Amino acid sequence: MAPIKTLNREEPHYFGAGPAALPTDVLQEAAYDLISYQGDAVGIGEISHRSKPAIKVIDDTKANLSQLLNIPDTHEVFFMQGGGTTGFSSIVYNLIANYAKRHGGKVGRAAYAVTGSWSKKSSEEAQRLGFEVDIVVNTKDKKFGDIPPYSEWKPIAKDTAFLYICDNETVNGNEFKDVPSEEYLPEGVELVADMSSNILSKKLDISKYGLIMAGAQKNIGLAGLTIYIIKKSLLEQPTDDELKSYGIPLSPIAFHYPTVVKNNSAYNTIPIFTCHILQLVTKRLIDNGGVAAIQKINEEKAKILYDALTSFPGFYSLPVHNPAVRSNMNVVFTLPNEELEAKFIKEAAELKLTGLKGHRSVGGMRASIYNAVTLDSVKILVDFVTKFAKENSK
């Protein structure tokens, strides 16, 4: 017999890294809106992306993000299709073009901090596209177990357009807790951050960033949409003919930031249902006290889980050996052997604790404790982590 379909569900204890858990009440409201939006005969996924209701979804979502992150008037919010990987290429195309505009046609360089799998992929994409790339720090030889202080990074070269960091590495479990100091980051070099897995998890000073990019699906939405928060001055670019004369490749028009912003994120067909999910999630965050409130909960979740893991140092190993840079979103750890790891996954699943297997490239365990993962879920996981270690330690 086929299961009875319902919009109700048992609250999941899901720790997947992305696409990730979303609040049940958001999904329930979105499910109704998918059938009929605001009493219309069609749903939110069927309306024109340039219709008044769709434009309102875009505008409301932008307003919610501006309120939650206290985005200053110097910055613009927009959305593009794709995820972080799309951002890897669009960022370097657009910011190198802007650098040429600001420096009379000079071709700028791009600096990258390689502190995990995703920043490594981003730097490799910029190199693949033919841009000049400087790696100012690379912790691969230390298995990405730390983020060194800025005093140990290579100096930023002259003619550098931007410094790129991945603020939170989902695979490797490390997170920046500050931004580069003025002593390290020269004036005019823009700070660019991939915040796909920790956007809206903590308070930010947006004025410190030239550009923030965040794929929605890892913490606050569905796959298919990426948030961009950019300093308005970085939207200025030379003409296509000028860029060609400088030897700078043109960005594909769908990812050309000035065009996207001019058309309010709807130059091509924005996935409006995905944007609506983001609208509902951000509204819910506002109603529940904003970013400060969720940051407090996130810090508590991370603390109790790390405390449980570090209570058994001979059993659980944390690859990020520097506690100061351990991620509050993606807690990675290993067990003494693969047999115990398989047993951990099996017994966790019996308690309906799922999504705990580590990324295929590194193995081990990974508990992604994003905004939608409740404190109660983490407490259940903590109890299991403790019980499992006691029962299986030699």
C-alpha positions as CSV (number, residue, x, y, z in Angstrom):
1,M,0.0,0.0,0.0
2,A,1.3,3.4,-0.9
3,P,2.0,5.7,2.0
4,I,-0.6,8.4,2.8
5,K,0.6,11.7,1.6
6,T,0.6,14.5,4.1
7,L,2.2,17.9,4.7
8,N,3.0,16.9,8.2
9,R,6.2,15.1,9.2
10,E,8.1,13.9,12.2
11,E,10.8,16.6,12.9
12,P,14.0,15.2,11.3
13,H,17.3,15.0,13.0
14,Y,19.2,15.6,9.7
15,F,22.8,16.7,9.6
16,G,23.4,16.7,5.9
17,A,25.8,19.3,4.5
18,G,23.8,20.5,1.6
19,P,21.2,20.5,0.3
20,A,20.4,20.8,4.0
21,A,17.5,20.8,6.4
22,L,14.8,23.5,6.2
23,P,12.2,24.5,8.8
24,T,9.1,22.3,8.5
25,D,6.8,25.2,8.7
26,V,8.5,27.0,5.8
27,L,8.2,23.9,3.7
28,Q,4.6,23.5,4.5
29,E,3.7,27.0,3.6
30,A,5.8,26.7,0.4
31,A,4.0,23.5,-0.5
32,Y,0.6,25.2,-0.5
33,D,2.1,28.2,-2.4
34,L,3.4,25.8,-5.1
35,I,-0.2,24.7,-5.8
36,S,-1.8,28.1,-5.5
37,Y,0.0,31.4,-4.8
38,Q,-2.0,34.1,-3.0
39,G,-5.3,32.5,-4.1
40,D,-4.5,32.4,-7.8
41,A,-5.2,29.4,-10.0
42,V,-1.5,28.8,-10.4
43,G,1.3,28.3,-8.0
44,I,4.5,30.3,-7.2
45,G,6.6,28.1,-9.5
46,E,4.3,28.8,-12.5
47,I,4.1,32.6,-12.5
48,S,6.2,34.9,-14.8
49,H,9.5,35.9,-13.2
50,R,8.7,39.5,-14.3
51,S,5.1,39.6,-12.9
52,K,4.2,41.8,-10.0
53,P,4.0,38.9,-7.5
54,A,7.4,37.6,-8.6
55,I,9.0,41.0,-8.4
56,K,7.6,41.4,-4.9
57,V,9.1,38.1,-3.9
58,I,12.5,39.3,-5.1
59,D,12.2,42.7,-3.5
60,D,10.9,41.3,-0.2
61,T,13.8,38.8,0.0
62,K,16.3,41.5,-0.7
63,A,14.7,43.7,2.0
64,N,14.8,40.8,4.5
65,L,18.5,40.1,3.8
66,S,19.2,43.8,4.2
67,Q,17.4,43.9,7.5
68,L,19.0,40.8,8.9
69,L,22.6,41.7,7.9
70,N,22.2,45.5,8.3
71,I,23.5,45.9,4.8
72,P,24.6,49.5,4.2
73,D,23.5,51.7,1.3
74,T,26.9,51.3,-0.2
75,H,26.1,47.7,-1.1
76,E,23.6,46.0,-3.4
77,V,21.9,42.6,-3.1
78,F,21.1,40.5,-6.1
79,F,20.5,36.8,-7.0
80,M,21.8,34.6,-9.8
81,Q,21.1,31.1,-10.9
82,G,23.5,28.4,-9.9
83,G,25.5,27.8,-6.8
84,G,29.0,28.5,-5.5
85,T,30.7,26.9,-8.5
86,T,29.0,29.5,-10.7
87,G,30.3,32.1,-8.4
88,F,33.9,30.9,-8.8
89,S,33.9,32.0,-12.4
90,S,31.5,35.0,-12.3
91,I,33.4,36.7,-9.5
92,V,36.8,36.7,-11.2
93,Y,35.2,37.8,-14.6
94,N,33.4,40.7,-13.0
95,L,35.9,42.0,-10.5
96,I,38.8,41.9,-12.9
97,A,36.7,43.9,-15.3
98,N,35.9,46.4,-12.5
99,Y,39.6,46.7,-11.7
100,A,40.3,47.6,-15.3
101,K,37.7,50.3,-15.1
102,R,39.2,51.8,-11.9
103,H,42.8,51.6,-13.2
104,G,42.7,52.7,-16.8
105,G,42.6,49.4,-18.5
106,K,45.2,47.6,-16.3
107,V,44.6,43.8,-15.9
108,G,44.5,43.0,-12.3
109,R,45.5,39.9,-10.4
110,A,43.5,37.8,-8.0
111,A,44.7,36.6,-4.6
112,Y,43.3,33.4,-3.0
113,A,43.5,31.9,0.4
114,V,43.4,28.2,0.0
115,T,42.1,26.9,3.3
116,G,40.0,24.0,2.2
117,S,38.4,22.1,-0.7
118,W,36.1,24.9,-1.9
119,S,38.7,27.7,-1.9
120,K,41.0,25.4,-3.7
121,K,38.4,24.7,-6.4
122,S,37.7,28.5,-6.8
123,S,41.4,29.3,-7.3
124,E,41.7,26.5,-9.8
125,E,38.8,27.8,-11.8
126,A,40.2,31.3,-11.9
127,Q,43.5,29.9,-13.2
128,R,41.6,27.7,-15.7
129,L,39.9,30.8,-17.1
130,G,43.3,32.4,-17.7
131,F,43.4,35.0,-14.9
132,E,46.6,35.8,-13.0
133,V,46.2,34.1,-9.6
134,D,48.4,34.4,-6.5
135,I,48.0,31.8,-3.6
136,V,48.7,33.8,-0.5
137,V,48.2,30.9,1.9
138,N,47.7,27.2,1.3
139,T,47.1,24.8,4.1
140,K,46.6,21.6,2.1
141,D,49.9,20.1,3.3
142,K,48.4,20.4,6.9
143,K,45.2,18.8,5.7
144,F,43.4,22.1,6.1
145,G,43.5,21.7,9.9
146,D,44.2,25.3,10.7
147,I,43.9,28.9,9.3
148,P,47.3,30.6,10.0
149,P,47.3,34.2,11.3
150,Y,47.5,36.8,8.5
151,S,51.1,37.7,9.6
152,E,52.1,34.3,8.1
153,W,50.4,34.8,4.7
154,K,52.3,35.9,1.7
155,P,52.1,39.7,1.0
156,I,49.5,40.7,-1.5
157,A,51.0,41.6,-4.8
158,K,50.8,44.9,-6.5
159,D,47.9,45.3,-9.0
160,T,45.7,42.8,-7.0
161,A,42.0,43.3,-7.5
162,F,40.7,41.2,-4.7
163,L,41.5,38.7,-2.0
164,Y,39.2,35.6,-2.0
165,I,38.4,33.5,1.1
166,C,36.0,30.7,1.8
167,D,34.6,31.9,5.1
168,N,33.5,28.4,6.1
169,E,34.8,25.2,4.5
170,T,32.0,22.6,4.6
171,V,34.3,19.6,3.7
172,N,37.1,20.4,6.1
173,G,35.3,22.0,8.9
174,N,37.2,25.3,9.4
175,E,35.8,28.8,9.6
176,F,37.2,32.3,9.7
177,K,36.4,34.1,12.9
178,D,37.6,37.5,11.7
179,V,38.6,39.4,8.6
180,P,42.0,40.4,7.4
181,S,43.4,43.5,9.1
182,E,44.2,46.7,7.4
183,E,47.9,46.0,7.9
184,Y,47.5,42.9,5.7
185,L,44.8,43.9,3.2
186,P,46.1,46.9,1.2
187,E,43.7,49.8,0.5
188,G,41.8,49.2,-2.8
189,V,42.1,45.4,-2.6
190,E,38.5,44.1,-2.1
191,L,37.7,41.3,0.3
192,V,35.6,38.6,-1.4
193,A,34.0,35.8,0.7
194,D,32.2,32.6,-0.2
195,M,29.7,32.3,2.7
196,S,27.6,29.5,1.1
197,S,27.5,27.4,4.3
198,N,27.4,30.1,7.0
199,I,25.5,33.1,5.6
200,L,23.0,34.3,8.2
201,S,24.5,32.1,10.9
202,K,26.4,35.0,12.6
203,K,26.6,38.8,12.6
204,L,28.7,40.4,10.0
205,D,30.1,43.9,9.3
206,I,29.2,44.1,5.6
207,S,31.2,47.2,5.1
208,K,34.4,45.1,5.4
209,Y,33.5,43.1,2.3
210,G,33.6,44.1,-1.4
211,L,31.6,41.0,-2.3
212,I,29.9,38.2,-0.5
213,M,28.6,35.2,-2.4
214,A,26.4,32.5,-0.9
215,G,24.8,29.5,-2.5
216,A,21.4,29.2,-0.7
217,Q,21.2,25.4,-0.4
218,K,23.8,24.8,2.4
219,N,22.1,26.8,5.2
220,I,19.0,28.8,4.3
221,G,17.4,27.6,1.1
222,L,17.2,25.3,-1.9
223,A,19.7,24.6,-4.6
224,G,19.6,26.7,-7.7
225,L,19.9,30.2,-6.3
226,T,22.9,32.2,-5.1
227,I,22.9,35.4,-3.0
228,Y,25.4,38.2,-3.9
229,I,26.0,41.2,-1.7
230,I,28.3,43.6,-3.6
231,K,29.8,47.1,-3.0
232,K,28.0,49.3,-5.6
233,S,31.2,50.8,-6.8
234,L,32.3,47.3,-8.0
235,L,29.5,47.2,-10.5
236,E,31.2,49.7,-12.8
237,Q,32.8,48.1,-15.8
238,P,34.4,49.1,-19.1
239,T,32.4,48.5,-22.3
240,D,32.7,45.2,-24.0
241,D,34.9,46.7,-26.7
242,E,37.2,48.2,-24.1
243,L,37.5,44.9,-22.3
244,K,38.4,43.2,-25.5
245,S,41.1,45.8,-26.2
246,Y,42.6,45.2,-22.8
247,G,42.7,41.5,-23.4
248,I,40.2,40.8,-20.6
249,P,37.6,38.1,-21.4
250,L,33.9,39.0,-21.3
251,S,31.6,37.5,-18.7
252,P,28.6,35.5,-20.1
253,I,25.7,38.0,-20.1
254,A,23.6,35.9,-17.6
255,F,26.4,36.3,-15.1
256,H,27.3,39.9,-15.9
257,Y,26.7,41.7,-12.6
258,P,25.7,45.1,-13.9
259,T,23.1,43.5,-16.2
260,V,21.7,41.3,-13.5
261,V,21.4,44.2,-11.1
262,K,19.9,46.5,-13.7
263,N,17.2,43.9,-14.3
264,N,16.5,43.3,-10.6
265,S,17.9,39.7,-10.8
266,A,15.4,38.8,-13.5
267,Y,17.4,39.3,-16.7
268,N,17.0,35.6,-17.3
269,T,14.4,33.4,-15.6
270,I,15.1,33.4,-11.9
271,P,14.0,30.3,-10.0
272,I,11.2,32.2,-8.3
273,F,10.1,29.2,-6.1
274,T,13.6,28.9,-4.8
275,C,13.7,32.6,-4.1
276,H,10.3,32.3,-2.3
277,I,11.8,29.6,0.0
278,L,14.5,32.1,0.8
279,Q,11.9,34.8,1.4
280,L,10.1,32.6,3.9
281,V,13.3,31.5,5.7
282,T,14.5,35.1,6.1
283,K,11.1,36.3,7.3
284,R,11.1,33.5,9.8
285,L,14.6,34.5,11.0
286,I,13.4,38.1,11.5
287,D,10.3,36.9,13.4
288,N,12.6,34.8,15.7
289,G,14.9,37.6,16.7
290,G,17.2,38.0,13.8
291,V,20.9,36.9,13.2
292,A,21.9,37.7,16.8
293,A,19.4,35.2,18.2
294,I,20.3,32.4,15.8
295,Q,24.0,33.1,16.3
296,K,23.6,32.5,20.0
297,I,21.8,29.2,19.4
298,N,24.4,28.2,16.8
299,E,27.3,28.8,19.2
300,E,25.6,26.7,21.9
301,K,25.0,23.9,19.5
302,A,28.6,23.9,18.4
303,K,29.9,24.1,21.9
304,I,28.1,21.2,23.3
305,L,29.0,19.0,20.3
306,Y,32.7,19.9,20.4
307,D,32.7,19.4,24.1
308,A,31.3,15.9,23.8
309,L,33.8,15.0,21.1
310,T,36.8,16.4,22.9
311,S,35.8,14.5,26.0
312,F,37.0,11.3,24.3
313,P,40.3,12.3,22.8
314,G,41.5,8.8,22.3
315,F,38.3,7.9,20.4
316,Y,37.2,10.9,18.4
317,S,39.7,12.8,16.4
318,L,39.1,16.3,15.1
319,P,41.1,17.1,11.9
320,V,40.8,20.8,12.6
321,H,43.4,20.8,15.4
322,N,43.1,24.5,16.2
323,P,39.9,25.0,18.2
324,A,39.9,28.7,17.4
325,V,39.0,28.1,13.8
326,R,36.7,25.1,14.1
327,S,33.5,25.6,12.2
328,N,30.2,26.3,14.0
329,M,28.4,24.9,11.0
330,N,30.2,21.8,9.9
331,V,31.7,19.6,12.7
332,V,34.1,17.0,11.2
333,F,35.5,14.1,13.2
334,T,36.9,10.6,12.7
335,L,36.8,7.4,14.7
336,P,39.6,4.9,15.3
337,N,38.8,2.8,12.2
338,E,36.4,2.4,9.3
339,E,34.5,-0.5,11.1
340,L,33.6,1.8,14.0
341,E,32.6,4.6,11.6
342,A,30.2,2.3,9.8
343,K,28.8,1.1,13.1
344,F,28.4,4.8,14.2
345,I,26.4,5.6,11.1
346,K,24.3,2.5,11.5
347,E,23.4,3.0,15.1
348,A,22.9,6.7,14.6
349,A,20.4,6.0,11.8
350,E,18.5,3.7,14.2
351,L,17.9,6.7,16.4
352,K,16.9,8.7,13.2
353,L,20.1,10.7,13.3
354,T,21.0,11.0,9.6
355,G,23.3,12.8,7.2
356,L,26.4,12.2,9.3
357,K,28.7,10.6,6.8
358,G,31.7,12.7,5.9
359,H,32.5,14.1,2.5
360,R,33.7,11.4,0.1
361,S,37.0,13.1,-0.4
362,V,38.0,13.0,3.3
363,G,35.8,10.3,4.9
364,G,35.0,10.3,8.6
365,M,32.0,12.0,10.1
366,R,30.4,15.4,9.5
367,A,27.6,16.9,11.5
368,S,26.3,20.0,9.7
369,I,24.4,22.0,12.4
370,Y,23.0,24.7,10.2
371,N,20.3,27.2,11.3
372,A,17.4,24.8,10.8
373,V,19.0,22.1,12.9
374,T,17.5,22.5,16.3
375,L,19.3,22.6,19.6
376,D,17.2,19.5,20.6
377,S,18.5,17.6,17.6
378,V,22.1,18.4,18.6
379,K,21.5,17.4,22.2
380,I,20.2,14.0,21.0
381,L,23.4,13.7,18.8
382,V,25.5,14.7,21.8
383,D,24.0,12.0,23.9
384,F,24.6,9.4,21.2
385,V,28.2,10.6,20.7
386,T,28.8,10.1,24.4
387,K,27.1,6.8,24.7
388,F,28.8,5.4,21.6
389,A,32.3,6.3,22.8
390,K,31.7,4.8,26.2
391,E,30.4,1.5,24.7
392,N,33.1,1.2,22.1
393,S,36.3,2.5,23.7
394,K,38.8,-0.1,24.6
